Amino acid sequence: QILTELLYIKGRNDEQLNAGGLKVNPEDIEATLTELPEVVEAGVFAFNQADGCEEVAVAVVLNANGALEEIQNYASKKLGPLAPARYFVVPSLPRTITGKLRRGELTAQLSKSKE
């Protein structure tokens, strides 16, 4: 039997993250979080745990009225199992000269720190 159905994964394959066996496009999560007026920027990345496993994490730049708990609740409601496991509030996100997010730099810097 020949199968004619194909599965297409949206986004760049090299930027996909694995969230408990589910492939996640970080840009989709970032777009959801930046729907909130309190979130100026969001950068999703792979957080390296001490045991070698990875979790989906997000670094957020908040405006003066931003409350992290509110953002976590919103993400949980909108994204369900794809919501980030860890959240970090940062003053800015590392970017290349062309404006592309440096996810690897977020992983390297924030995987060493606590929530």
Secondary structure, DSSP 8 states (H G I E B T S, - for coil): ----------S-GGG-EEETTEEE-HHHHHHHHTTSTTEEEEEEEEEE-TTS-EEEEEEEEE-TT--HHHHHHHHHHHHGGGS-SEEEE-S---B-TTS-B-HHHHHHHHTTS--
